[in-house]
Amino acid sequence: MGRYLKLVVAMLLLSPDVFARDSINDYDLKEALESEVAKDKLGEQIKFYFGEQTHGKIVREFGEFRSNKKTNAFNKSDQHACEWAFLSAMISLKNRAVKLGGNAVVNIKSNYRNNLTSSEVNFQCGNGAVIAGVALVGTVVTIEKVHYLDFQ
C-alpha cells in the first residue's frame, strides 16, 4: 500500500497542473504595515508614501528603485505569504533609502510582472502553488523636515 501512495504523490508532484496556479490579488496596505513585525522591521527612520499620497517638499531625489521579493507559500494562507513578501520588499526599499541617505520613499507602486499599479490602500501580490511574490517600485528622496517652534 505504501508503494502505491508514493506513486500517486510522485505523479501529483510531476503534474504541471499542481504548479499552474498563478493569481494576482490585492491586499490591504494598512493591515500589512500595522503588524508588529512590520513596525519592528521598518521602524520610523524612513517614511513611506504609496501612490499619490501627499508628502512634504522633496529637497533631494536619489532615483527610482525596484524590489522584487518572493516567499515560500507552502502551508501558508495567501494573505500571510503575501504580507511576508510585501514586508521583505519594503525592507529592501528601506535599506536602499538608508544607504543613500534619504528619509522617505515616495510614489510606491506595485509592479507585479512589470504592470505598474498605483494605490494608496492596496498592494498586489502574485500567488502560486508554492511561491508568493511582491514587486514594488518607489523613489528614494529626502523630504524637507518641518520644524515647529516650542513656545513653552
C-alpha positions as CSV (number, residue, x, y, z in Angstrom):
1,M,0.0,0.0,0.0
2,G,2.9,2.4,0.8
3,R,4.3,1.9,-2.6
4,Y,1.1,3.0,-4.3
5,L,0.8,6.1,-2.1
6,K,4.4,7.1,-3.1
7,L,3.5,6.6,-6.8
8,V,0.4,8.8,-6.5
9,V,2.3,11.5,-4.7
10,A,5.1,11.4,-7.3
11,M,2.6,11.6,-10.1
12,L,0.9,14.6,-8.5
13,L,4.2,16.4,-7.9
14,L,5.3,15.8,-11.5
15,S,1.9,17.0,-12.9
16,P,2.1,20.6,-14.3
17,D,-1.4,21.3,-13.0
18,V,-0.1,21.2,-9.5
19,F,2.1,24.2,-10.1
20,A,-0.2,26.0,-12.6
21,R,-2.0,28.3,-10.1
22,D,-1.0,31.9,-10.7
23,S,-3.3,34.5,-9.4
24,I,-2.8,38.2,-8.7
25,N,-4.6,39.6,-5.7
26,D,-4.9,42.9,-3.9
27,Y,-4.1,43.1,-0.1
28,D,-4.6,45.9,2.4
29,L,-1.6,48.1,2.9
30,K,-2.7,49.4,6.3
31,E,-3.2,45.9,7.6
32,A,0.2,44.7,6.4
33,L,2.0,47.8,7.7
34,E,0.4,47.8,11.1
35,S,1.5,44.3,12.1
36,E,4.0,44.2,15.0
37,V,6.6,42.6,12.8
38,A,6.3,45.3,10.1
39,K,6.5,48.1,12.7
40,D,9.6,46.5,14.2
41,K,11.4,45.8,10.9
42,L,10.5,49.1,9.2
43,G,10.9,51.4,12.2
44,E,10.3,55.1,11.9
45,Q,13.5,56.3,10.4
46,I,12.2,56.1,6.8
47,K,8.7,57.3,5.8
48,F,6.8,55.5,3.1
49,Y,4.2,57.1,0.7
50,F,2.1,54.9,-1.6
51,G,0.6,56.0,-4.9
52,E,-0.3,59.7,-4.9
53,Q,-0.2,60.2,-1.1
54,T,0.9,63.7,-0.2
55,H,4.2,64.3,1.4
56,G,6.5,67.1,2.3
57,K,8.6,69.1,-0.2
58,I,11.3,66.9,-1.8
59,V,14.7,68.5,-1.4
60,R,16.8,65.7,-3.0
61,E,15.9,62.8,-5.2
62,F,18.1,59.7,-5.4
63,G,16.3,57.8,-8.1
64,E,13.7,55.1,-8.6
65,F,14.4,51.7,-7.3
66,R,12.7,48.3,-7.6
67,S,12.3,45.5,-5.2
68,N,11.0,42.0,-6.1
69,K,10.7,39.5,-3.3
70,K,9.3,36.0,-3.2
71,T,8.5,33.7,-0.3
72,N,7.6,30.1,0.2
73,A,3.8,29.9,0.3
74,F,3.6,26.3,1.1
75,N,1.2,25.6,4.0
76,K,0.5,29.4,4.5
77,S,-2.6,31.3,3.6
78,D,-2.3,33.6,0.6
79,Q,-2.6,36.6,2.8
80,H,0.1,35.5,5.2
81,A,2.5,34.7,2.4
82,C,1.8,37.9,0.6
83,E,2.2,40.1,3.7
84,W,5.6,38.4,4.3
85,A,6.8,39.0,0.7
86,F,5.5,42.6,0.9
87,L,7.4,43.2,4.1
88,S,10.6,41.8,2.5
89,A,10.1,44.2,-0.4
90,M,9.5,47.1,1.9
91,I,12.6,46.3,3.9
92,S,14.6,46.3,0.7
93,L,13.3,49.8,-0.2
94,K,14.0,51.0,3.4
95,N,17.6,49.7,3.2
96,R,18.2,51.5,-0.1
97,A,16.9,54.8,1.4
98,V,19.1,54.4,4.4
99,K,22.2,53.5,2.3
100,L,21.6,56.6,0.1
101,G,20.9,59.0,2.9
102,G,17.2,59.5,2.1
103,N,14.5,59.9,4.6
104,A,11.5,58.7,2.6
105,V,10.3,56.5,-0.3
106,V,7.6,58.1,-2.3
107,N,5.3,57.1,-5.2
108,I,5.5,53.4,-4.2
109,K,3.6,51.3,-6.7
110,S,3.0,47.6,-7.2
111,N,4.9,46.3,-10.2
112,Y,3.9,42.7,-10.5
113,R,5.0,41.3,-13.9
114,N,6.0,44.9,-14.9
115,N,2.4,46.0,-14.7
116,L,2.5,49.2,-12.6
117,T,-0.5,49.7,-10.3
118,S,-0.8,52.8,-8.2
119,S,-2.8,52.6,-5.0
120,E,-2.9,54.3,-1.6
121,V,-4.7,51.4,0.0
122,N,-3.6,48.1,-1.6
123,F,-0.6,46.3,-2.9
124,Q,-0.6,43.5,-5.4
125,C,0.8,40.0,-4.8
126,G,1.1,37.0,-7.1
127,N,0.0,33.8,-5.5
128,G,1.3,30.5,-6.9
129,A,1.0,26.9,-5.6
130,V,4.2,27.2,-3.6
131,I,5.5,30.7,-4.1
132,A,4.1,34.2,-3.4
133,G,5.7,37.3,-4.8
134,V,5.5,41.1,-4.4
135,A,7.3,43.6,-6.7
136,L,7.4,47.3,-5.7
137,V,8.9,50.4,-7.3
138,G,9.5,53.6,-5.4
139,T,11.5,56.8,-5.5
140,V,14.1,57.4,-2.7
141,V,14.1,61.0,-1.6
142,T,14.9,63.4,1.2
143,I,11.8,65.3,2.3
144,E,12.2,68.7,4.0
145,K,11.5,68.3,7.7
146,V,9.1,70.7,9.2
147,H,10.4,72.3,12.4
148,Y,7.9,73.6,14.9
149,L,8.8,76.3,17.4
150,D,8.3,75.3,21.0
151,F,6.8,78.2,23.0
152,Q,6.8,76.5,26.4
